[in-house]
Amino acid sequence: MTFYSFAKGLVKGVFKIFYKIEVEGIDNIPKEGRAILCANHMSNLDPVILGIVCPRPISFMAKKELFSNKLFAKLFSSLNAFPVDRQGSDILAIRKSLEVLKEEKLLGIFPEGTRITNIDITSAKPGISMIGIKSKSPIIPAFIDSKHKPFTKIKVNFGSPIYLDSYYDKKLRTDDYKDISISILKSIYSLKKD
């Protein structure tokens, strides 16, 4: 048993005590092969929620500040997370993302780059679509609907894969990647149930 599996089982047990989790569209996550899981981000609990409901391990791109402490850096690394500098274009994080996908794994990214309180579709980062196109990976949109308070319901809805193959052979600019990422973010928020 890996540390990831152990931690997932432990946290899942704790969450069952404090939350009722409902999941829809789990079959949209491919059982094998590379894919990018993209979700909205309103709480620090979001990667944990996705990690315990997803049937496959997720390698999350996480803010570099979480890795400043050696102990935490080791912990997050053992949970398949890797650092990203959110202030600019982080070439190392992009390379690591492409490595994860080349190994046919599941990459987790929050397109808005940080936690948000108000929806702003234009906040989508161009790197999301760029990674998807460069790696030729499908995007799995996911919407997490929760107040993130104990003893409340958490709903996670996984949407149909988004294929970006029509862009594979095109020469794209940053603005083009930004527009594609915005469309991905729109797909995420379209999964919200009334």
C-alpha positions in Angstrom: 0.0 0.0 0.0 1.4 3.4 -1.0 1.3 6.4 1.4 -1.2 8.1 -1.0 -3.6 5.1 -0.6 -3.1 5.1 3.1 -3.7 8.8 3.5 -6.7 8.7 1.1 -8.4 5.9 3.2 -7.7 7.7 6.5 -9.0 11.1 5.3 -12.0 9.5 3.6 -13.0 7.9 6.9 -12.8 11.3 8.7 -14.8 13.1 5.9 -17.6 10.5 6.2 -18.1 11.6 9.8 -18.3 15.3 9.0 -19.7 15.5 5.5 -22.2 13.8 3.2 -20.5 13.5 -0.2 -22.5 13.0 -3.4 -20.7 12.3 -6.7 -22.0 12.4 -10.2 -20.3 11.6 -13.5 -17.5 9.5 -12.0 -17.5 7.4 -15.1 -16.2 10.4 -17.0 -12.8 9.9 -15.4 -10.9 7.5 -17.7 -9.8 4.3 -15.9 -6.3 4.6 -17.4 -4.3 6.9 -19.5 -3.4 10.6 -19.2 -6.0 13.2 -18.4 -6.2 16.6 -16.7 -8.7 17.1 -14.0 -9.8 20.7 -13.8 -12.1 22.0 -11.1 -13.3 25.2 -9.5 -11.5 26.3 -6.3 -13.2 27.9 -3.3 -11.5 26.1 -0.4 -8.2 24.5 0.8 -10.3 21.3 1.1 -10.9 21.1 -2.6 -7.9 19.0 -3.6 -8.6 16.7 -0.6 -12.3 16.3 -1.7 -11.2 15.5 -5.3 -8.5 13.1 -4.0 -10.9 11.0 -1.9 -13.7 10.8 -4.5 -11.5 10.1 -7.5 -10.8 6.4 -8.2 -7.3 7.2 -9.4 -4.4 9.0 -7.7 -4.1 12.7 -8.7 -0.9 14.6 -9.1 -1.8 18.2 -8.1 -0.1 21.4 -9.1 0.1 23.3 -5.7 1.3 26.8 -4.8 5.1 26.8 -4.0 4.5 28.4 -0.6 3.2 25.0 0.7 6.7 23.6 0.0 8.7 26.2 2.0 8.7 23.9 5.1 10.8 20.8 4.5 8.4 18.6 6.5 5.4 19.8 4.5 7.3 19.6 1.3 8.0 15.9 1.9 4.4 15.3 2.9 3.0 17.0 -0.2 5.5 15.4 -2.5 4.5 12.0 -1.1 0.9 12.8 -2.0 2.0 13.4 -5.6 1.8 17.2 -5.4 4.4 19.5 -6.9 5.1 23.2 -6.6 4.1 26.0 -9.0 5.0 29.7 -8.8 1.6 31.5 -9.4 3.2 34.9 -10.0 4.4 34.1 -13.4 5.0 31.5 -16.1 6.6 28.6 -14.2 8.5 26.6 -16.8 9.5 23.9 -14.2 5.9 23.3 -13.2 4.8 23.1 -16.8 7.6 20.6 -17.5 6.6 18.5 -14.5 3.0 18.6 -15.6 4.0 17.3 -19.0 6.1 14.6 -17.4 3.1 13.4 -15.3 0.9 13.2 -18.4 3.6 11.5 -20.4 3.6 8.8 -17.7 -0.2 8.3 -18.4 -1.2 9.7 -15.0 -4.0 12.0 -13.9 -3.0 15.7 -13.4 -5.0 18.0 -11.2 -5.2 21.7 -11.9 -7.4 24.6 -10.7 -7.8 26.8 -13.8 -8.2 30.0 -11.7 -4.8 29.4 -10.1 -6.0 30.3 -6.6 -9.1 30.2 -4.3 -11.9 32.5 -5.4 -15.0 33.9 -3.7 -16.6 35.4 -6.8 -16.9 33.8 -10.1 -14.8 35.5 -12.8 -14.5 33.4 -16.0 -11.8 35.6 -17.3 -9.5 34.6 -14.5 -8.7 31.3 -16.2 -5.0 30.8 -16.8 -3.7 30.1 -20.3 -1.3 27.4 -19.0 -4.2 25.0 -18.5 -5.1 24.7 -22.2 -1.4 24.9 -23.2 -0.6 21.9 -21.1 -3.6 20.0 -22.4 -2.7 20.7 -26.1 1.0 20.1 -25.7 0.4 16.8 -23.9 -2.6 15.8 -26.1 -4.6 15.1 -23.0 -8.4 15.2 -22.5 -9.7 17.7 -19.9 -12.1 16.4 -17.3 -14.1 19.3 -15.9 -15.4 19.1 -12.3 -17.5 21.3 -10.1 -17.3 21.1 -6.3 -20.5 22.5 -4.7 -20.1 22.9 -1.0 -20.3 25.4 1.9 -17.3 23.6 3.4 -18.8 23.6 6.8 -19.0 20.4 9.0 -22.2 18.3 8.7 -23.2 19.8 5.3 -23.4 18.2 1.9 -20.6 18.2 -0.6 -21.6 17.6 -4.3 -18.9 16.8 -6.9 -20.0 16.7 -10.5 -17.6 15.4 -13.2 -18.4 16.4 -16.7 -17.7 14.8 -20.0 -14.1 14.9 -21.3 -13.2 18.0 -23.3 -10.9 17.1 -26.3 -8.7 19.8 -27.7 -7.4 17.8 -30.7 -8.7 20.5 -33.1 -5.9 22.7 -31.8 -3.0 20.2 -31.9 -1.5 21.3 -35.2 -2.2 25.0 -34.9 0.2 27.8 -34.0 -1.4 29.4 -31.0 -0.6 32.6 -29.1 -1.0 33.3 -25.4 -4.4 35.0 -26.1 -5.6 31.9 -27.9 -4.6 29.7 -25.0 -6.4 32.1 -22.7 -9.6 31.9 -24.7 -9.5 28.1 -24.7 -8.9 28.1 -20.9 -11.9 30.4 -20.5 -14.1 28.0 -22.4 -12.8 25.2 -20.1 -13.7 27.2 -17.0 -17.2 27.9 -18.5 -17.6 24.1 -18.8 -16.7 23.7 -15.2 -19.3 26.2 -13.9 -21.9 24.8 -16.3 -21.8 21.7 -14.1 -23.3 23.6 -11.1 -26.7 22.2 -10.2 -29.4 24.6 -9.1 
